[in-house]
Amino acid sequence: MLILFVRVIVLYLLVFFVLRLTGKRQLSELQPFDLVVTLLIADLASEPASNTGVPLIYGIVPILALFLLQQFISFLSLKSEGVRKLVCGQSVVLVSRGVVQEIALRGSRYTLSDLMEQLRTNGIFDLREVEFALTETTGQLSICKKTSCETLNPKTAGIRVTETPPPSIVISDRKVLSEGMKNCMLSQKELDRILKKEGYKPEEVFLMTCTPQKDYY
């Protein structure tokens, strides 16, 4: 029983680090090749993890081989447009200048119901609002609305605004984060002054955010 426990721990750590090194994308965002590698790694790990009659090395070596293959294909994809198209495919325009592309729909195995469902999940219920729509290599639908249907914003209203970066986390769970202080250009002296003004000590603050303009919360 102890041997089985140790084998599972070893394989779990191996699979965890291999998948961690392959990237941070969610399962729904994986390219077909990445998804195949992920499924194969899971299958290869399950047999030696549950069967003590299978040598542990029989699971470790194939997993590492798949990882190296995935890294090699990813490297080739970065260097070659042809390999990238072969492995990942390419985007397909389903709606162009407001017109649904029937041939593209058929080639992508997309029905009109699928298209309308994807539009609705993006908050669009009227096809006349769409200027362009295309499927990405991950299967997600990217949409460009017609200018006349865009939501009013400072740019479309002709209002000039100053771009401000988002707040950075300076204190998280009572710990001061040096990276957050660097992002918002906050010195230790300034932090101490702000906390003193609010009547807190760093170890009493669960969360603090701040912008480069020193707009803190």
N, CA, C and O of each residue as an XYZ file, in Angstrom:
868
protein
N       0.827     -1.209      0.000
C       0.000      0.000      0.000
C       0.864      1.263      0.000
O       0.557      2.237     -0.688
N       1.953      1.233      0.785
C       2.849      2.389      0.847
C       3.516      2.632     -0.503
O       3.689      3.774     -0.930
N       3.892      1.528     -1.173
C       4.526      1.653     -2.489
C       3.570      2.310     -3.481
O       3.968      3.179     -4.257
N       2.305      1.886     -3.448
C       1.299      2.464     -4.343
C       1.117      3.960     -4.061
O       0.974      4.766     -4.980
N       1.126      4.309     -2.772
C       0.980      5.710     -2.379
C       2.140      6.542     -2.924
O       1.934      7.626     -3.471
N       3.350      6.029     -2.771
C       4.538      6.754     -3.238
C       4.523      6.892     -4.764
O       4.878      7.943     -5.299
N       4.113      5.830     -5.459
C       4.060      5.870     -6.929
C       3.080      6.950     -7.410
O       3.369      7.690     -8.350
N       1.933      7.026     -6.758
C       0.936      8.038     -7.140
C       1.486      9.444     -6.915
O       1.300     10.328     -7.751
N       2.160      9.647     -5.790
C       2.735     10.966     -5.494
C       3.772     11.347     -6.544
O       3.780     12.478     -7.030
N       4.647     10.404     -6.895
C       5.698     10.670     -7.889
C       5.088     11.026     -9.240
O       5.499     11.998     -9.875
N       4.108     10.242     -9.678
C       3.478     10.490    -10.979
C       2.678     11.792    -10.966
O       2.654     12.528    -11.953
N       2.027     12.065     -9.840
C       1.275     13.324     -9.734
C       2.202     14.521     -9.885
O       1.904     15.447    -10.640
N       3.318     14.509     -9.175
C       4.270     15.619     -9.260
C       4.843     15.745    -10.669
O       5.025     16.850    -11.180
N       5.124     14.599    -11.290
C       5.671     14.625    -12.649
C       4.669     15.230    -13.626
O       5.015     16.119    -14.404
N       3.420     14.746    -13.585
C       2.389     15.257    -14.491
C       2.114     16.730    -14.221
O       1.930     17.515    -15.152
N       2.086     17.100    -12.949
C       1.833     18.503    -12.583
C       2.884     19.425    -13.183
O       2.548     20.438    -13.796
N       4.157     19.077    -13.006
C       5.221     19.942    -13.507
C       5.291     19.936    -15.031
O       5.589     20.961    -15.644
N       5.016     18.781    -15.646
C       5.027     18.730    -17.110
C       3.929     19.621    -17.682
O       4.181     20.407    -18.595
N       2.711     19.503    -17.151
C       1.605     20.335    -17.636
C       1.832     21.809    -17.291
O       1.443     22.702    -18.045
N       2.461     22.046    -16.156
C       2.749     23.435    -15.757
C       3.739     24.067    -16.731
O       3.626     25.251    -17.048
N       4.696     23.297    -17.200
C       5.706     23.818    -18.112
C       5.185     23.992    -19.536
O       5.760     24.748    -20.319
N       4.105     23.298    -19.875
C       3.573     23.420    -21.236
C       2.793     24.704    -21.438
O       2.516     25.067    -22.582
N       2.425     25.410    -20.372
C       1.722     26.682    -20.524
C       0.617     26.828    -19.508
O       0.331     25.912    -18.736
N      -0.022     28.034    -19.520
C      -1.033     28.368    -18.520
C      -2.440     28.381    -19.088
O      -3.379     28.765    -18.391
N      -2.606     27.974    -20.329
C      -3.934     28.062    -20.924
C      -4.912     27.087    -20.301
O      -4.529     26.009    -19.847
N      -6.175     27.474    -20.284
C      -7.216     26.602    -19.787
C      -7.488     25.505    -20.807
O      -7.077     25.594    -21.964
N      -8.191     24.464    -20.355
C      -8.457     23.317    -21.232
C      -9.215     23.732    -22.485
O      -8.954     23.205    -23.567
N     -10.162     24.684    -22.353
C     -10.957     25.116    -23.500
C     -10.143     25.932    -24.497
O     -10.584     26.140    -25.627
N      -8.945     26.403    -24.090
C      -8.131     27.235    -24.960
C      -6.967     26.471    -25.584
O      -6.159     27.054    -26.306
N      -6.879     25.161    -25.306
C      -5.771     24.379    -25.840
C      -5.923     24.168    -27.336
O      -7.027     23.993    -27.852
N      -4.776     24.189    -28.025
C      -4.763     23.805    -29.427
C      -4.965     22.295    -29.513
O      -4.681     21.589    -28.545
N      -5.447     21.779    -30.645
C      -5.688     20.329    -30.759
C      -4.488     19.476    -30.374
O      -4.639     18.464    -29.690
N      -3.288     19.878    -30.812
C      -2.091     19.088    -30.494
C      -1.828     19.086    -28.992
O      -1.501     18.048    -28.417
N      -1.971     20.251    -28.358
C      -1.761     20.338    -26.908
C      -2.782     19.491    -26.154
O      -2.454     18.861    -25.148
N      -4.010     19.479    -26.641
C      -5.057     18.690    -25.989
C      -4.754     17.202    -26.091
O      -4.935     16.463    -25.123
N      -4.291     16.756    -27.262
C      -3.943     15.342    -27.443
C      -2.817     14.940    -26.490
O      -2.871     13.884    -25.860
N      -1.795     15.799    -26.392
C      -0.668     15.513    -25.496
C      -1.149     15.429    -24.048
O      -0.731     14.541    -23.305
N      -2.023     16.347    -23.649
C      -2.545     16.353    -22.280
C      -3.313     15.069    -21.973
O      -3.143     14.476    -20.908
N      -4.154     14.646    -22.905
C      -4.933     13.422    -22.702
C      -4.032     12.196    -22.642
O      -4.245     11.303    -21.822
N      -3.023     12.152    -23.512
C      -2.108     11.014    -23.515
C      -1.295     10.946    -22.226
O      -1.070      9.860    -21.691
N      -0.856     12.094    -21.727
C      -0.091     12.119    -20.481
C      -0.937     11.590    -19.329
O      -0.460     10.818    -18.498
N      -2.194     12.016    -19.290
C      -3.090     11.539    -18.230
C      -3.288     10.029    -18.325
O      -3.323      9.339    -17.306
N      -3.416      9.517    -19.541
C      -3.629      8.078    -19.736
C      -2.369      7.284    -19.370
O      -2.456      6.223    -18.751
N      -1.204      7.804    -19.757
C       0.051      7.109    -19.457
C       0.329      7.072    -17.958
O       0.932      6.122    -17.458
N      -0.109      8.102    -17.243
C       0.147      8.153    -15.806
C      -0.797      7.255    -15.017
O      -0.452      6.794    -13.929
N      -1.983      7.004    -15.558
C      -2.985      6.250    -14.800
C      -2.604      4.778    -14.621
O      -2.866      4.201    -13.565
N      -1.995      4.170    -15.628
C      -1.684      2.740    -15.563
C      -0.633      2.420    -14.499
O      -0.901      1.601    -13.620
N       0.570      3.043    -14.544
C       1.555      2.729    -13.497
C       1.149      3.223    -12.114
O       1.653      2.730    -11.105
N       0.236      4.197    -12.062
C      -0.208      4.697    -10.760
C      -1.107      3.695    -10.047
O      -1.096      3.611     -8.819
N      -1.880      2.940    -10.809
C      -2.842      2.009    -10.203
C      -2.380      0.565    -10.234
O      -2.939     -0.276     -9.531
N      -1.368      0.261    -11.038
C      -0.914     -1.122    -11.197
C       0.552     -1.221    -10.786
O       1.439     -0.762    -11.505
N       0.798     -1.819     -9.630
C       2.176     -1.940     -9.143
C       2.993     -2.926     -9.973
O       4.216     -2.981     -9.846
N       2.322     -3.703    -10.818
C       3.039     -4.637    -11.676
C       3.718     -3.949    -12.845
O       4.587     -4.536    -13.488
N       3.338     -2.724    -13.125
C       3.956     -1.960    -14.206
C       5.087     -1.110    -13.618
O       4.837     -0.300    -12.726
N       6.320     -1.277    -14.096
C       7.433     -0.478    -13.565
C       7.146      1.025    -13.687
O       6.592      1.478    -14.689
N       7.523      1.777    -12.672
C       7.266      3.218    -12.650
C       7.919      3.930    -13.822
O       7.404      4.920    -14.342
N       9.068      3.397    -14.224
C       9.806      4.036    -15.318
C       9.027      3.966    -16.633
O       9.235      4.790    -17.523
N       8.119      2.969    -16.756
C       7.305      2.825    -17.964
C       6.287      3.967    -18.097
O       5.769      4.224    -19.184
N       6.017      4.629    -17.010
C       5.145      5.791    -17.074
C       5.932      7.081    -17.202
O       5.505      8.009    -17.890
N       7.080      7.145    -16.543
C       7.885      8.370    -16.536
C       8.480      8.672    -17.907
O       8.398      9.802    -18.390
N       9.081      7.658    -18.534
C       9.760      7.886    -19.821
C       8.797      8.356    -20.916
O       9.098      9.344    -21.586
N       7.640      7.687    -21.132
C       6.723      8.180    -22.172
C       6.198      9.593    -21.896
O       6.010     10.377    -22.826
N       5.962      9.917    -20.622
C       5.474     11.261    -20.291
C       6.524     12.308    -20.642
O       6.207     13.346    -21.222
N       7.768     12.030    -20.288
C       8.845     12.963    -20.617
C       9.040     13.060    -22.135
O       9.334     14.132    -22.663
N       8.874     11.931    -22.825
C       9.008     11.937    -24.287
C       7.926     12.799    -24.929
O       8.201     13.560    -25.856
N       6.695     12.677    -24.434
C       5.605     13.506    -24.956
C       5.837     14.980    -24.668
O       5.543     15.840    -25.499
N       6.364     15.264    -23.491
C       6.667     16.653    -23.138
C       7.712     17.245    -24.082
O       7.561     18.371    -24.556
N       8.762     16.488    -24.348
C       9.808     16.963    -25.261
C       9.261     17.135    -26.677
O       9.624     18.081    -27.376
N       8.387     16.220    -27.096
C       7.773     16.333    -28.416
C       6.909     17.588    -28.506
O       6.938     18.308    -29.504
N       6.143     17.837    -27.452
C       5.288     19.022    -27.435
C       6.124     20.300    -27.493
O       5.768     21.248    -28.192
N       7.232     20.322    -26.758
C       8.101     21.500    -26.767
C       8.748     21.690    -28.138
O       8.914     22.818    -28.601
N       9.111     20.586    -28.782
C       9.728     20.658    -30.110
C       8.743     21.189    -31.145
O       9.091     22.044    -31.959
N       7.500     20.677    -31.111
C       6.480     21.143    -32.043
C       6.156     22.621    -31.785
O       5.951     23.385    -32.728
N       6.110     23.018    -30.517
C       5.842     24.418    -30.184
C       6.948     25.315    -30.704
O       6.682     26.416    -31.187
N       8.192     24.852    -30.609
C       9.332     25.629    -31.121
C       9.245     25.785    -32.639
O       9.475     26.868    -33.177
N       8.910     24.692    -33.318
C       8.761     24.758    -34.769
C       7.616     25.692    -35.161
O       7.708     26.414    -36.154
N       6.546     25.674    -34.382
C       5.405     26.538    -34.674
C       5.770     28.013    -34.546
O       5.265     28.856    -35.289
N       6.651     28.315    -33.597
C       7.088     29.696    -33.424
C       7.953     30.164    -34.588
O       7.939     31.339    -34.956
N       8.703     29.231    -35.159
C       9.661     29.592    -36.207
C       9.085     29.482    -37.614
O       9.580     30.135    -38.532
N       8.052     28.671    -37.796
C       7.536     28.418    -39.141
C       6.031     28.659    -39.213
O       5.259     28.080    -38.449
N       5.630     29.520    -40.140
C       4.207     29.795    -40.342
C       3.486     28.556    -40.863
O       2.345     28.290    -40.485
N       4.163     27.795    -41.740
C       3.555     26.591    -42.304
C       3.272     25.538    -41.242
O       2.201     24.931    -41.226
N       4.247     25.326    -40.352
C       4.058     24.351    -39.271
C       2.951     24.814    -38.337
O       2.156     24.007    -37.856
N       2.903     26.117    -38.081
C       1.879     26.657    -37.187
C       0.485     26.424    -37.759
O      -0.430     26.053    -37.024
N       0.318     26.636    -39.050
C      -0.976     26.405    -39.681
C      -1.332     24.927    -39.678
O      -2.496     24.564    -39.507
N      -0.322     24.069    -39.870
C      -0.556     22.629    -39.906
C      -0.980     22.108    -38.534
O      -1.890     21.286    -38.431
N      -0.319     22.586    -37.488
C      -0.579     22.090    -36.136
C      -1.790     22.769    -35.503
O      -2.645     22.111    -34.910
N      -1.851     24.097    -35.637
C      -2.883     24.874    -34.937
C      -4.063     25.242    -35.819
O      -5.123     25.610    -35.312
N      -3.896     25.147    -37.133
C      -4.947     25.606    -38.031
C      -4.890     27.122    -38.161
O      -3.885     27.735    -37.800
N      -5.947     27.731    -38.667
C      -5.986     29.178    -38.809
C      -7.418     29.679    -38.642
O      -8.383     28.923    -38.750
N      -7.520     30.977    -38.375
C      -8.837     31.575    -38.170
C      -9.652     31.539    -39.451
O      -9.105     31.626    -40.550
N     -10.965     31.410    -39.301
C     -11.869     31.365    -40.451
C     -12.934     32.441    -40.284
O     -13.593     32.517    -39.247
N     -13.099     33.272    -41.309
C     -14.092     34.341    -41.268
C     -15.468     33.755    -41.563
O     -15.691     33.197    -42.637
N     -16.391     33.882    -40.611
C     -17.744     33.361    -40.779
C     -18.732     34.447    -41.191
O     -19.729     34.171    -41.859
N     -18.445     35.684    -40.786
C     -19.269     36.831    -41.181
C     -18.326     37.917    -41.679
O     -17.421     38.335    -40.957
N     -18.530     38.372    -42.899
C     -17.675     39.400    -43.492
C     -18.532     40.556    -43.981
O     -19.410     40.379    -44.826
N     -18.269     41.746    -43.440
C     -19.022     42.954    -43.784
C     -20.525     42.752    -43.637
O     -21.325     43.214    -44.450
N     -20.876     42.043    -42.568
C     -22.282     41.828    -42.255
C     -22.939     40.681    -42.997
O     -24.127     40.421    -42.802
N     -22.183     39.983    -43.853
C     -22.746     38.885    -44.660
C     -22.217     37.545    -44.145
O     -21.008     37.357    -44.015
N     -23.124     36.623    -43.857
C     -22.722     35.295    -43.390
C     -22.085     34.527    -44.541
O     -22.647     34.463    -45.635
N     -20.921     33.949    -44.298
C     -20.193     33.190    -45.307
C     -20.591     31.713    -45.227
O     -20.097     30.967    -44.382
N     -21.489     31.313    -46.119
C     -22.051     29.961    -46.055
C     -20.990     28.890    -46.257
O     -20.981     27.878    -45.557
N     -20.094     29.113    -47.217
C     -19.062     28.102    -47.498
C     -18.131     27.940    -46.308
O     -17.744     26.823    -45.962
N     -17.767     29.070    -45.673
C     -16.891     29.020    -44.499
C     -17.579     28.313    -43.344
O     -16.941     27.560    -42.609
N     -18.869     28.549    -43.180
C     -19.629     27.859    -42.136
C     -19.582     26.352    -42.343
O     -19.338     25.585    -41.411
N     -19.820     25.947    -43.586
C     -19.853     24.518    -43.898
C     -18.464     23.902    -43.687
O     -18.345     22.800    -43.151
N     -17.421     24.616    -44.110
C     -16.058     24.097    -43.960
C     -15.630     23.988    -42.511
O     -14.817     23.128    -42.170
N     -16.165     24.848    -41.648
C     -15.810     24.825    -40.229
C     -16.746     23.951    -39.411
O     -16.641     23.908    -38.185
N     -17.667     23.250    -40.081
C     -18.663     22.414    -39.407
C     -19.468     23.257    -38.415
O     -19.744     22.839    -37.291
N     -19.832     24.452    -38.868
C     -20.574     25.405    -38.030
C     -21.970     25.539    -38.602
O     -22.129     25.819    -39.790
N     -22.976     25.346    -37.780
C     -24.344     25.573    -38.233
C     -24.749     27.002    -37.895
O     -24.080     27.681    -37.116
N     -25.852     27.450    -38.488
C     -26.358     28.778    -38.160
C     -26.753     28.854    -36.687
O     -26.606     29.896    -36.048
N     -27.253     27.743    -36.158
C     -27.609     27.704    -34.738
C     -26.369     27.895    -33.863
O     -26.406     28.603    -32.857
N     -25.265     27.245    -34.266
C     -24.007     27.418    -33.523
C     -23.562     28.872    -33.559
O     -23.148     29.430    -32.543
N     -23.651     29.484    -34.740
C     -23.227     30.874    -34.894
C     -24.068     31.801    -34.025
O     -23.528     32.660    -33.327
N     -25.376     31.632    -34.065
C     -26.255     32.489    -33.290
C     -26.053     32.283    -31.787
O     -26.136     33.227    -31.001
N     -25.790     31.042    -31.408
C     -25.545     30.762    -29.988
C     -24.277     31.471    -29.509
O     -24.254     32.055    -28.425
N     -23.215     31.414    -30.337
C     -21.967     32.090    -29.983
C     -22.163     33.602    -29.923
O     -21.598     34.269    -29.056
N     -22.956     34.140    -30.833
C     -23.224     35.584    -30.819
C     -23.974     35.971    -29.548
O     -23.670     36.988    -28.925
N     -24.956     35.152    -29.167
C     -25.726     35.468    -27.960
C     -24.867     35.430    -26.708
O     -25.051     36.242    -25.802
N     -23.922     34.483    -26.650
C     -23.039     34.431    -25.480
C     -22.132     35.647    -25.410
O     -21.588     35.960    -24.351
N     -21.966     36.337    -26.539
C     -21.185     37.583    -26.567
C     -22.074     38.824    -26.467
O     -21.618     39.944    -26.696
N     -23.350     38.610    -26.120
C     -24.252     39.731    -25.901
C     -24.850     40.310    -27.167
O     -25.349     41.435    -27.146
N     -24.815     39.572    -28.273
C     -25.368     40.054    -29.539
C     -26.533     39.155    -29.937
O     -26.364     37.949    -30.123
N     -27.721     39.753    -30.066
C     -28.917     38.984    -30.412
C     -29.423     39.315    -31.812
O     -30.350     38.674    -32.308
N     -28.822     40.303    -32.441
C     -29.223     40.707    -33.787
C     -28.015     40.612    -34.709
O     -27.029     41.326    -34.529
N     -28.099     39.721    -35.703
C     -26.983     39.507    -36.620
C     -26.612     40.769    -37.382
O     -25.485     40.891    -37.863
N     -27.548     41.713    -37.500
C     -27.279     42.943    -38.232
C     -26.275     43.843    -37.525
O     -25.772     44.796    -38.119
N     -25.980     43.551    -36.266
C     -24.995     44.342    -35.522
C     -23.559     43.928    -35.826
O     -22.619     44.638    -35.467
N     -23.384     42.779    -36.487
C     -22.055     42.200    -36.685
C     -21.451     42.637    -38.009
O     -22.071     42.499    -39.063
N     -20.224     43.170    -37.943
C     -19.478     43.511    -39.151
C     -18.595     42.335    -39.568
O     -18.598     41.930    -40.730
N     -17.848     41.795    -38.619
C     -17.007     40.633    -38.878
C     -17.122     39.662    -37.705
O     -17.285     40.074    -36.557
N     -17.037     38.381    -38.008
C     -16.986     37.343    -36.982
C     -16.121     36.210    -37.509
O     -16.301     35.760    -38.640
N     -15.196     35.757    -36.704
C     -14.322     34.668    -37.150
C     -14.035     33.713    -36.003
O     -13.988     34.109    -34.839
N     -13.845     32.451    -36.355
C     -13.499     31.445    -35.364
C     -11.982     31.421    -35.210
O     -11.245     31.386    -36.195
N     -11.530     31.439    -33.960
C     -10.105     31.331    -33.681
C      -9.702     29.868    -33.700
O     -10.555     28.984    -33.770
N      -8.411     29.614    -33.637
C      -7.925     28.234    -33.682
C      -8.330     27.444    -32.447
O      -8.300     26.213    -32.464
N      -8.712     28.136    -31.369
C      -9.174     27.455    -30.160
C     -10.660     27.129    -30.220
O     -11.186     26.472    -29.321
N     -11.351     27.585    -31.281
C     -12.780     27.336    -31.421
C     -13.643     28.478    -30.934
O     -14.857     28.461    -31.134
N     -13.041     29.476    -30.296
C     -13.802     30.621    -29.810
C     -14.139     31.564    -30.964
O     -13.429     31.613    -31.967
N     -15.229     32.307    -30.807
C     -15.683     33.228    -31.839
C     -15.298     34.662    -31.461
O     -15.660     35.146    -30.389
N     -14.562     35.333    -32.350
C     -14.199     36.737    -32.153
C     -15.109     37.593    -33.020
O     -15.353     37.275    -34.183
N     -15.609     38.685    -32.442
C     -16.630     39.491    -33.114
C     -16.216     40.949    -33.171
O     -15.719     41.503    -32.191
N     -16.421     41.562    -34.318
C     -16.246     43.000    -34.487
C     -17.606     43.579    -34.865
O     -18.137     43.284    -35.935
N     -18.165     44.405    -33.981
C     -19.485     44.973    -34.231
C     -19.386     46.154    -35.191
O     -18.328     46.767    -35.330
N     -20.493     46.461    -35.847
C     -20.549     47.630    -36.699
C     -20.379     48.884    -35.845
O     -20.822     48.938    -34.698
N     -19.728     49.889    -36.428
C     -19.442     51.108    -35.679
C     -20.717     51.734    -35.120
O     -20.728     52.248    -34.001
N     -21.774     51.686    -35.899
C     -23.034     52.296    -35.456
C     -23.663     51.558    -34.285
O     -24.551     52.088    -33.617
N     -23.202     50.324    -34.032
C     -23.774     49.521    -32.948
C     -22.841     49.404    -31.746
O     -23.170     48.737    -30.765
N     -21.671     50.056    -31.821
C     -20.733     50.000    -30.713
C     -21.277     50.752    -29.506
O     -22.009     51.733    -29.641
N     -20.907     50.276    -28.335
C     -21.292     50.948    -27.098
C     -20.582     52.294    -27.006
O     -19.395     52.399    -27.318
N     -21.301     53.307    -26.583
C     -20.717     54.641    -26.479
C     -19.590     54.643    -25.450
O     -19.754     54.157    -24.331
N     -18.443     55.197    -25.844
C     -17.302     55.309    -24.944
C     -16.611     56.648    -25.195
O     -16.963     57.333    -26.155
N     -15.643     57.048    -24.368
C     -15.002     58.351    -24.550
C     -14.448     58.580    -25.955
O     -14.485     59.703    -26.460
N     -13.929     57.515    -26.595
C     -13.354     57.681    -27.920
C     -14.423     58.008    -28.950
O     -14.266     58.942    -29.736
N     -15.528     57.230    -28.948
C     -16.600     57.474    -29.922
C     -17.320     58.790    -29.633
O     -17.901     59.397    -30.533
N     -17.280     59.226    -28.370
C     -17.932     60.488    -28.016
C     -17.005     61.693    -28.230
O     -17.418     62.841    -28.062
N     -15.743     61.417    -28.602
C     -14.805     62.507    -28.853
C     -14.280     63.164    -27.590
O     -13.882     64.329    -27.611
N     -14.277     62.421    -26.486
C     -13.794     62.961    -25.214
C     -12.378     62.450    -24.958
O     -12.124     61.247    -25.016
N     -11.471     63.364    -24.678
C     -10.090     62.981    -24.395
C      -9.955     62.650    -22.909
O     -10.329     63.439    -22.041
N      -9.419     61.482    -22.646
C      -9.226     61.047    -21.260
C      -7.776     60.617    -21.077
O      -7.103     60.243    -22.038
N      -7.309     60.672    -19.854
C      -5.951     60.246    -19.529
C      -5.965     58.778    -19.140
O      -6.698     58.366    -18.241
N      -5.141     57.992    -19.833
C      -5.078     56.568    -19.538
C      -4.366     56.350    -18.202
O      -3.295     56.907    -17.962
N      -4.963     55.550    -17.353
C      -4.362     55.253    -16.055
C      -4.218     53.747    -15.896
O      -5.141     52.998    -16.218
N      -3.067     53.295    -15.402
C      -2.886     51.852    -15.191
C      -3.746     51.362    -14.050
O      -4.113     52.149    -13.179
N      -4.080     50.077    -14.029
C      -4.904     49.531    -12.947
C      -4.134     49.524    -11.630
O      -2.903     49.537    -11.629
N      -4.852     49.504    -10.513
C      -4.179     49.461     -9.210
C      -3.368     48.178     -9.044
O      -3.714     47.131     -9.592
N      -2.292     48.278     -8.284
C      -1.473     47.114     -7.964
C      -1.706     46.730     -6.507
O      -1.978     47.586     -5.665
N      -1.597     45.456     -6.223
C      -1.751     44.981     -4.842
C      -0.464     45.260     -4.079
O       0.598     44.748     -4.432
N      -0.562     46.063     -3.045
C       0.603     46.445     -2.241
C       0.709     45.574     -0.995
O       1.806     45.168     -0.609
N      -0.416     45.290     -0.373
C      -0.444     44.403      0.797
C      -1.472     43.314      0.535
O      -2.625     43.595      0.207
N      -1.044     42.083      0.683
C      -1.941     40.949      0.487
C      -1.841     40.029      1.688
O      -0.769     39.505      1.991
N      -2.954     39.834      2.369
C      -3.011     38.964      3.544
C      -1.944     39.357      4.563
O      -1.232     38.508      5.099
N      -1.848     40.675      4.822
C      -0.972     41.253      5.842
C       0.510     41.184      5.498
O       1.357     41.337      6.378
N       0.836     40.954      4.223
C       2.226     40.924      3.778
C       2.446     41.979      2.708
O       1.690     42.054      1.739
N       3.483     42.797      2.881
C       3.813     43.844      1.915
C       4.484     43.206      0.702
O       5.442     42.447      0.848
N       3.984     43.513     -0.495
C       4.518     42.950     -1.732
C       5.424     43.970     -2.414
O       4.962     45.024     -2.851
N       6.710     43.655     -2.502
C       7.660     44.582     -3.102
C       7.361     44.829     -4.581
O       7.580     45.931     -5.084
N       6.856     43.794     -5.284
C       6.537     43.943     -6.703
C       5.402     44.939     -6.891
O       5.431     45.759     -7.808
N       4.393     44.864     -6.010
C       3.277     45.795     -6.085
C       3.709     47.226     -5.802
O       3.251     48.159     -6.461
N       4.596     47.401     -4.818
C       5.111     48.736     -4.509
C       5.910     49.307     -5.675
O       5.861     50.507     -5.948
N       6.635     48.444     -6.349
C       7.415     48.880     -7.510
C       6.493     49.304     -8.651
O       6.748     50.308     -9.316
N       5.418     48.536     -8.879
C       4.494     48.839     -9.972
C       3.804     50.182     -9.791
O       3.574     50.899    -10.765
N       3.474     50.527     -8.556
C       2.785     51.798     -8.313
C       3.745     52.888     -7.823
O       3.322     53.954     -7.376
N       5.055     52.591     -7.918
C       6.093     53.574     -7.565
C       5.880     54.132     -6.163
O       5.924     55.341     -5.937
N       5.648     53.210     -5.229
C       5.392     53.582     -3.843
C       6.600     53.196     -2.994
O       7.002     52.033     -2.974
N       7.171     54.163     -2.301
C       8.316     53.886     -1.442
C       7.847     53.410     -0.079
O       6.683     53.571      0.288
N       8.776     52.822      0.662
C       8.440     52.335      1.996
C       8.019     53.490      2.896
O       7.123     53.348      3.727
N       8.675     54.636      2.720
C       8.336     55.805      3.531
C       6.908     56.275      3.227
O       6.155     56.628      4.134
N       6.547     56.275      1.936
C       5.190     56.694      1.559
C       4.152     55.705      2.087
O       3.075     56.100      2.535
N       4.487     54.424      2.027
C       3.569     53.403      2.536
C       3.356     53.571      4.036
O       2.230     53.506      4.529
N       4.463     53.790      4.757
C       4.349     53.984      6.208
C       3.504     55.211      6.525
O       2.722     55.200      7.476
N       3.658     56.267      5.732
C       2.896     57.491      5.979
C       1.397     57.278      5.741
O       0.562     57.772      6.499
N       1.067     56.530      4.669
C      -0.340     56.252      4.365
C      -0.974     55.401      5.466
O      -2.085     55.678      5.917
N      -0.246     54.356      5.893
C      -0.782     53.478      6.928
C      -0.939     54.213      8.255
O      -1.909     53.997      8.981
N       0.017     55.078      8.563
C      -0.065     55.858      9.792
C      -1.259     56.809      9.758
O      -1.950     57.008     10.757
N      -1.481     57.395      8.569
C      -2.622     58.306      8.399
C      -3.945     57.577      8.611
O      -4.877     58.134      9.191
N      -4.030     56.313      8.137
C      -5.262     55.538      8.263
C      -5.367     54.823      9.607
O      -6.407     54.254      9.939
N      -4.268     54.858     10.382
C      -4.291     54.235     11.698
C      -4.082     52.741     11.692
O      -4.636     52.031     12.532
N      -3.278     52.245     10.740
C      -3.030     50.807     10.645
C      -1.544     50.510     10.667
O      -0.710     51.373     10.392
N      -1.236     49.269     11.001
C       0.095     48.708     10.827
C       0.016     47.695      9.684
O      -1.057     47.147      9.433
N       1.130     47.432      8.982
C       1.085     46.482      7.849
C       0.480     45.136      8.209
O      -0.245     44.548      7.406
N       0.771     44.640      9.411
C       0.267     43.325      9.805
C      -1.216     43.344     10.140
O      -1.794     42.296     10.430
N      -1.843     44.519     10.105
C      -3.273     44.631     10.379
C      -4.100     44.783      9.104
O      -5.330     44.785      9.149
N      -3.413     44.909      7.962
C      -4.102     45.170      6.693
C      -4.218     43.867      5.896
O      -3.207     43.241      5.577
N      -5.441     43.463      5.577
C      -5.655     42.251      4.779
C      -5.379     42.512      3.303
O      -4.785     41.677      2.622
N      -5.815     43.681      2.805
C      -5.615     44.011      1.399
C      -5.433     45.515      1.232
O      -6.162     46.311      1.824
N      -4.455     45.890      0.421
C      -4.273     47.297      0.051
C      -3.850     47.364     -1.408
O      -2.935     46.660     -1.833
N      -4.522     48.216     -2.167
C      -4.147     48.460     -3.558
C      -3.799     49.934     -3.728
O      -4.227     50.787     -2.951
N      -3.005     50.214     -4.772
C      -2.572     51.593     -4.995
C      -2.206     51.775     -6.475
O      -1.736     50.842     -7.126
N      -2.425     52.977     -6.989
C      -2.058     53.326     -8.360
C      -0.808     54.217     -8.345
O      -0.447     54.749     -7.295
N      -0.148     54.383     -9.492
C       0.995     55.297     -9.538
C       0.638     56.713     -9.132
O       1.509     57.485     -8.730
N      -0.667     57.067     -9.237
C      -1.107     58.408     -8.817
C      -1.366     58.460     -7.314
O      -1.876     59.451     -6.793
N      -1.002     57.359     -6.617
C      -1.166     57.241     -5.160
C      -2.630     57.268     -4.741
O      -2.966     57.724     -3.648
N      -3.493     56.776     -5.618
C      -4.904     56.587     -5.273
C      -5.030     55.204     -4.680
O      -5.067     54.211     -5.406
N      -5.097     55.133     -3.353
C      -5.032     53.849     -2.664
C      -6.376     53.447     -2.080
O      -7.270     54.268     -1.878
N      -6.482     52.135     -1.814
C      -7.689     51.596     -1.179
C      -7.251     50.624     -0.101
O      -8.093     50.036      0.579
